[in-house]
């Protein structure tokens, strides 16, 4: 289950920032834990330790799944070319997912701050890469234009039931596509910045 861990204590008895996630319906749960300037990833089968000074880029994206439209991911790219990501959704069964936005935001914020300290040159980016985002905008725009043409033709031919169906489909498509386009707009962030729109769960007073 996706949750903040509370058992790893520092010398000051403060829980080490941590996060758990089962990224797939079938498979092991992954745990992420910050130990100073090192990120420890435990996949049950092995434990990997990543020096945060090796993180060249951290990217935040909106990544809806087939089960939830409220999916978000944090992607890290390392200096050796490797990359990995984790998100706010965790599978509990083949059909059920769990969200823990508050714990996710707390861990990502601690991780972002630690990366900024360990490597001030690391890039912080929001949204998809520009080429992917432009392709998404183009395909989405064309699909909506084709749907609008279908609705207009149906109205002109007096097929009001078909036009209504087209309108309902258009409204649903817009509801699904708009967040992916708007939230994933590529933009540079300040070092250590965590965008609330892509990392939900910030505590408010």
C-alpha positions as CSV (number, residue, x, y, z in Angstrom):
1,X,0.0,0.0,0.0
2,X,1.1,3.5,-0.8
3,X,1.9,5.1,2.5
4,X,4.6,7.0,4.4
5,X,6.8,4.8,6.5
6,X,7.4,5.6,10.1
7,X,9.9,3.1,11.3
8,X,13.2,4.5,9.9
9,X,14.3,7.0,12.5
10,X,17.3,9.4,12.4
11,X,19.4,10.3,15.3
12,X,16.9,13.0,16.3
13,X,14.1,10.4,16.3
14,X,12.5,12.1,13.2
15,X,11.1,9.6,10.6
16,X,13.2,9.4,7.5
17,X,11.2,10.6,4.5
18,X,9.9,7.5,2.7
19,X,7.2,6.1,0.4
20,X,5.8,2.8,-0.6
21,X,4.1,1.9,-3.9
22,X,2.9,-1.2,-5.8
23,X,3.2,0.1,-9.4
24,X,1.5,-3.0,-11.0
25,X,-1.4,-5.1,-10.1
26,X,0.8,-8.2,-9.8
27,X,4.3,-7.8,-8.5
28,X,6.4,-6.6,-5.6
29,X,5.9,-3.5,-3.6
30,X,8.6,-0.9,-3.9
31,X,9.8,1.3,-1.0
32,X,11.8,4.5,-1.4
33,X,13.7,6.0,1.6
34,X,15.9,9.1,1.9
35,X,19.1,8.6,3.9
36,X,20.9,11.9,3.8
37,X,22.0,12.5,0.2
38,X,21.1,8.9,-0.8
39,X,17.9,7.5,-2.1
40,X,17.4,3.8,-1.1
41,X,15.1,1.8,-3.3
42,X,14.0,-1.6,-1.9
43,X,12.2,-3.9,-4.4
44,X,12.2,-6.9,-2.0
45,X,14.5,-8.8,-4.4
46,X,17.3,-6.2,-4.2
47,X,18.2,-2.9,-2.5
48,X,19.7,-0.1,-4.6
49,X,21.3,3.0,-3.2
50,X,21.4,6.1,-5.5
51,X,23.5,9.2,-4.7
52,X,21.3,12.2,-5.3
53,X,24.2,14.2,-6.8
54,X,23.9,11.8,-9.7
55,X,20.3,13.0,-10.4
56,X,20.4,15.2,-13.5
57,X,16.7,15.8,-14.0
58,X,13.5,15.5,-12.0
59,X,10.2,15.7,-13.9
60,X,6.6,15.9,-12.7
61,X,3.8,14.7,-14.9
62,X,0.1,14.0,-14.9
63,X,-0.3,10.3,-15.7
64,X,-3.8,9.0,-15.5
65,X,-4.4,5.2,-15.5
66,X,-7.2,3.1,-16.8
67,X,-8.6,3.0,-13.2
68,X,-8.1,6.6,-12.1
69,X,-7.8,9.9,-13.8
70,X,-5.9,11.3,-10.7
71,X,-2.6,9.7,-11.4
72,X,0.7,11.6,-11.1
73,X,4.3,10.6,-11.4
74,X,7.8,11.8,-10.5
75,X,10.5,10.8,-12.9
76,X,14.3,10.9,-12.1
77,X,17.0,10.7,-14.7
78,X,20.5,9.9,-13.6
79,X,23.9,10.9,-15.0
80,X,24.6,7.4,-16.3
81,X,21.5,7.5,-18.5
82,X,19.2,5.4,-16.3
83,X,15.8,6.7,-15.3
84,X,13.0,5.5,-13.0
85,X,9.7,6.9,-11.8
86,X,7.1,6.4,-9.0
87,X,3.6,7.8,-8.5
88,X,0.8,8.5,-6.1
89,X,-1.3,5.5,-7.1
90,X,-0.7,2.0,-5.7
91,X,-2.5,-1.2,-6.7
92,X,-4.2,-3.1,-3.9
93,X,-5.8,-5.7,-6.1
94,X,-6.4,-6.4,-9.8
95,X,-9.2,-3.9,-9.9
96,X,-8.5,-1.6,-6.9
97,X,-6.0,1.3,-6.5
98,X,-5.1,3.4,-3.5
99,X,-4.3,7.1,-3.4
100,X,-2.3,8.8,-0.7
101,X,-1.7,12.3,-2.0
102,X,-0.6,13.7,1.3
103,X,2.1,11.1,1.8
104,X,3.2,11.4,-1.8
105,X,3.5,15.2,-1.6
106,X,5.5,15.0,1.6
107,X,8.0,12.5,0.2
108,X,8.4,14.2,-3.2
109,X,8.9,17.6,-1.5
110,X,11.6,16.1,0.8
111,X,13.2,14.3,-2.2
112,X,13.2,17.5,-4.4
113,X,14.8,19.5,-1.6
114,X,17.5,16.9,-1.1
115,X,18.3,16.7,-4.8
116,X,18.5,20.5,-5.0
117,X,21.1,20.5,-2.2
118,X,23.1,17.5,-3.6
119,X,23.2,18.8,-7.2
120,X,22.3,22.5,-7.7
121,X,22.6,21.9,-11.4
122,X,19.8,19.4,-11.6
123,X,16.9,20.4,-13.8
124,X,13.4,20.6,-12.4
125,X,10.8,20.2,-15.1
126,X,7.0,20.1,-15.1
127,X,5.0,18.3,-17.9
128,X,5.8,16.1,-20.8
129,X,8.8,16.6,-23.1
130,X,7.9,19.2,-25.8
131,X,7.7,16.8,-28.7
132,X,5.4,14.4,-26.9
133,X,3.2,17.3,-25.6
134,X,2.9,18.9,-29.1
135,X,1.9,15.5,-30.5
136,X,-0.7,15.1,-27.8
137,X,-2.1,18.6,-28.5
138,X,-2.2,17.9,-32.3
139,X,-3.9,14.5,-32.0
140,X,-6.4,15.7,-29.4
141,X,-7.3,18.8,-31.5
142,X,-7.8,16.7,-34.6
143,X,-10.0,14.2,-32.8
144,X,-12.2,17.0,-31.4
145,X,-12.5,18.6,-34.8
146,X,-13.6,15.3,-36.4
147,X,-16.1,14.9,-33.6
148,X,-17.4,18.4,-34.1
149,X,-17.8,17.7,-37.9
150,X,-19.7,14.5,-37.1
151,X,-22.1,16.4,-34.8
152,X,-22.6,19.2,-37.4
153,X,-23.4,16.6,-40.2
154,X,-25.8,14.8,-37.9
155,X,-27.7,18.0,-37.1
156,X,-27.9,19.0,-40.8
157,X,-29.2,15.5,-41.6
158,X,-31.8,15.6,-38.8
159,X,-30.1,12.8,-36.9
160,X,-30.6,14.4,-33.5
161,X,-30.0,11.2,-31.6
162,X,-26.6,10.8,-33.3
163,X,-25.8,14.4,-32.6
164,X,-26.6,14.0,-29.0
165,X,-24.4,11.0,-28.8
166,X,-21.6,12.9,-30.4
167,X,-22.1,15.8,-27.9
168,X,-21.9,13.4,-24.9
169,X,-18.9,11.7,-26.4
170,X,-17.3,15.1,-27.0
171,X,-17.9,16.3,-23.4
172,X,-16.5,13.1,-22.0
173,X,-13.4,13.3,-24.3
174,X,-12.8,16.9,-23.4
175,X,-13.1,16.1,-19.7
176,X,-10.5,13.4,-20.1
177,X,-8.1,15.1,-22.5
178,X,-8.1,18.7,-21.0
179,X,-6.2,17.8,-17.8
180,X,-3.6,15.8,-19.8
181,X,-2.9,18.7,-22.1
182,X,-3.1,21.6,-19.6
183,X,-1.3,19.9,-16.7
184,X,1.4,18.4,-18.9
185,X,2.4,21.6,-20.6
186,X,6.2,21.6,-20.5
187,X,7.9,24.2,-18.4
188,X,11.1,24.8,-16.4
189,X,10.9,25.0,-12.6
190,X,13.1,26.6,-10.1
191,X,15.6,24.3,-8.3
192,X,13.8,22.4,-5.6
193,X,10.3,23.6,-6.8
194,X,7.4,21.1,-6.5
195,X,4.3,22.1,-8.5
196,X,1.2,21.5,-6.5
197,X,-0.9,20.9,-9.7
198,X,1.3,17.8,-10.5
199,X,2.1,16.7,-7.0
200,X,-1.2,16.9,-5.1
201,X,-1.5,16.6,-1.3
202,X,0.1,19.7,0.1
203,X,-1.1,20.5,3.6
204,X,-2.9,23.8,3.9
205,X,-3.4,25.8,7.0
